[in-house]
Amino acid sequence: MAMVDVRDVRKVYDGGFEALKGASLQIEEGEILALLGPNGAGKTTLISAICGITVPSSGSISVGGHDVVTDYRAARNLIGLVPQEINLEPFEKVHNTVRFSRGLFGKRHDAELQERLLRQLSLWGKRDAQVKELSGGMKRRVLIAKALAHEPRVLFLDEPTAGVDVELRRDMWNIVAELKAQGVTIILTTHYIEEAEAIADRIAVINKGQVLLVEDKASLMTRMGRKELRIDLYEPIAEIPGTLADHDLTLSQDGQALTYAYDTQADRTGIGRLMAALSEAGLAVRDVSTAQNSLEDIFVKLVAEQASGQEDAA
């Protein structure tokens, strides 16, 4: 059974706006899932529905086998949430803020756990400071400590590194790695696609309220990834010779290099035929290098394909 199980969830707000359109998503225990999508895609609405902050219009959601509507308390007890917005009591001290969050879940104060969290997040030296005295980055650290205070089994990080310093980002990913090792399920939304590419096990792409795909990161990049072959020439050329027209080449602005895109999954890449054609055209090759499409390239392609498909349907 999936740790988080979202089945055909719709969310329609007053006025008729449909934020989620039959979204389905199954997240396994102990995995890191990166939920990617442009602004307004439905990421935060989906997270809010799973966390019980907003009630779905239809469909079902369970966390750890507990329905988030009919068994809300048990489901919510398993979840830690680091929201985008910093909403903290400004006059409260840091250590009391974290302690209070644990108490909200009916758990006794654990001084050892709290100290460990504050030290991990470089907050121990600020434990007696009022929240209003902290920088934006430090306040973000307090949000993370609050989310972890009751030892959740599912952690949501909603744009956690937006606008934060490099040090906090590094600390956060160290904690994420430790939590994953402990079997905690982590769902991350981010605009920094390179972060998702670096730490996620699986990738989910959501746009316009629909989950476009959920797939293992490595297999997704293998299946949809394209490579580019860059061919540096000894002598620049003004245009691509007509004899090379069938090879779908792009000429650099300085005329010094050709770029050839090919599918890594194709039976034949066409590289051999291309190199022979270059020789026949009298072009001397100085160097050859390849580059793999990034996750960002794949993400942009998926969103564009969805938009194109909807326009065709209209």
N, C-alpha and C positions, 0 to 999 in steps of 0.2 A: 504494500500500500504506500502511495506517495505521501511524503510529509505534508506537502501543500497540494491540494487537489481542487482546481478551478474548472467547473463544468458549465459551458454555454452561458456565461454571465453577461447580462445586459444591465446597463445603468442609464436611465432616462431621467433627466432633471426637469423641474417645473419649467414649462415653456417649450418642452419637446426636444431639447438638445440631447442626443444619444452619445454619451461619452464612451460607453463600452457596447460593442455590437456582437454578442455571442462569443466572448473571449473564453478560451479553454487553455489550461496550462497545468501540467503535472511536474512537481519539483521533488526530487528524491532527497532522502535524508543524507546530510553530510556533503552535499554538492554546493558549488558556487555557481549561481545562475546570473548572468548579466542580462538585464532587461533594457533593450535599446529602443529608442524611438525619438523622433523630433519633438519639439515643443508642441503641446496640445495633442499628443498621440494617444493619451489615456494611461500613461505609466502611473502617475500619482493616484488617479482614480482607482486603478486596479489594486494598487497597494493599500489604499484606504479601505477598499471593500474587503480585502483579505484580513486586515487588522481590525475590522469591525467599526471603523470610523464613519463609513457610509454604508447604507444598506442596499444591496443589489435589487434592481427592479425584478429580475428573474434569474434563474439558474441557481447553482449551489456552489459553496466553498467550504472545504474542511481543512483543518490544520491538526495534524497528529490524530486524525480520525474524528475530531470534534467539529461539528457544524458551527460556523462562525455566527450564525443567527440564533439557532435553537439551543446551542451549548456554548454561548459566547464566553462565559467566564473561563471555562477550561481551555478553549482555543486561545484566548487572549493571554492566558498565563504562560503559554509557550512562546510568545512573540516579543521580540525587542524591536523597536522602531527608532531609527535616527532620521527625523524629518528634514526637509529642506530648510524650513523656517526655524530661526532661533527664537524660541519662546520660553524664556526662563524668568523666574522671580528675581528681579534685579537686586533686591536687598538681602537675599538669603546667601548664606555662606556655601561654598562649594561642597564641603563634606556633608552638610545637612541636606543639600539638594539631592545628592546621590543616595543618601540614606533614606530620605523620604520616598524616593521612587521604589526602592526595594520594599518598603513598608506597605505601599499601595497594593502590592501583590500578596499581602498577608505573610510575608517572610520576616523572620527575626533578623535583627541587625547582625551582620557578620563583619567585624572589624578587619579581620585578615583579608577577606575578599575585597573589601572597599579599599584598603591600602594598596593591594596589588593592582586594582584597576587604576587608581589615581597615579601610581608610579608608572604603569605601562603607558599612560597618556600624558606623562610629564606634568601632572597636576598636583602632585604631593606637596610641592613647595607653595602651592596656592590654595591649599585645602581650607584655610581660615579666611581667605579673601571673599568679599562679597562679589556676586556675579557681575554687578555693574562695573567693577574695577578691572574686569578682564578684557582682553582684546577679542576681536571677532573669532580668531583662530582658537583661542583658549575656550571661548564659549562653545565652539563646535566640539571641542574635546569633552566638555561637560555633558553635552547631549549624548555622546557615545557612551560615557560612563553611566549615565542614567539608563540608557537602553540595555546595558549589560548587567545592571545592578541585581536583577532578579534571576540571573543565569538562564536566559531564554534558550530554547532549542532551535528557534528560527529567528534570524536577524535580518531586518530590512534596512538597507542603506540607500536612502533616497537622495541622490546627488550629493553624497557626503563630502566630496573634495572640491565642490564648486567654490572658487574664491579663497581657498585656504593655502597655507604655505607648504613648501616642499617637505619640511620636517614633519608636519602633521600627517601629510599624505603617506610618508614612509612609516610612521608609527602606526597608522591605521591599517596598512596592509600587513604589517607584522602581526598585529592582533588578529586580523582576518585569517592569516595562515595558522595561528595557534588555535583559533576557534574551529576551523575546518578539521584540524588534527583531532579535536575533541568530538567530532561528529556533528557540529552545529551546521544547520542549513543556512546559507547566506544568499540573499537576493539583492543585487546591486543594480541601481539605475545610475547612469553616468553619461555626461557629454564627452568625457575623455575616453574615446573608443580604444585608445592604446592601453588603458588600464584594464578594460574588459578583455582585450586580447591577451594581456599578460597573466591575469589571474583566474579567469572564468573557466569552468569545466564545460558549460553549455551556454549557448547564446539564444535568447528569445528576442524577436523583433516585433514591435507593436507599432501600428500606425492607424490613425483614424478609428481607434477603438477596436481594431481587429489584430489578433496575434497572427502575423504572417508566417512565422515558422519558429520551431524550437528544435535545436539540433546541437549535437556535440561540436564544440568549436573546431577541433581538428578536422573532422569530416566535412563540416560546412566549408572551411577554407579550401579543402581539397576538391570538393564537389563544384564549388562555384568560383574558385580561384583561377585567375588567369595569370600567366607570366608574360613579362615583356623582355624581349631580347634587344639589347642596345648594341648597335654595330657602329663603332667609331672608324671613320675613314682617314686614310693618310692625307687625302686632298679633298677640300670642300667642293660640293657640287651645287649648282644653282637650282636644279630641279631633279626629281626622280625620273630616271630613264623610262621610256615607254615600255621597254621589255620587262620592266619590274612591276607593271601596273596590276598584275594579278595577285601580288603578294601582300596587299593592304599595308603598305609601309607609310610611316610618317617621317618627314624630314625636319631636323632641328632648324631653328632660326638661323644659326650660323652656317648651315649646310655641311656641318662636320660629322653628323651622326644620323643614322636611320634607326627607327624603332619599329619592332615587329611584335605584335601581340598574338599569343597562341593559347589554346586550351590544353591544360596539362592532362586532361582526361581523354583527349582525342587519340584515336589509333595512330595517327600520324601528325606530327607537329608541323611538318613542312619546312623545317629548318634546313635539312640537307638540300632540298630542292632550291631553297632560297640562296644558300651559299654558292651553289653552282651557278645560279643565275647572276649573282653579283660578279662572279669571276668572268662570266661571259660578257657582262656589260662593261668590263674593264675597270671595275672599282676595286681598289686595293684596300683590304681591311686591316686596320691597325690594332684593334682590340674588340673583344666581344664580352658582354656581361649580361646577367639576367636579374630580374627583380620580380618578387611575388606580390600579387595584389594584397593589400591590407584588408583587415576586417572593415575599415571605414569604406573602402571601395565597394565591398560586398553589400554593406548596409545601404549605401546611397543607391545602388543598383536595385535592391529589393523595393525600396520606397518608390523609386521612379517607375518600376514595373507595375506596382499597385495603382499608382496614379494614372498610368497609361491605360491599364485595364478598365478602370472605372470610367475614363473618358470614352473608351470604345463602347462600353455597355450603355452609356448615356446616348 
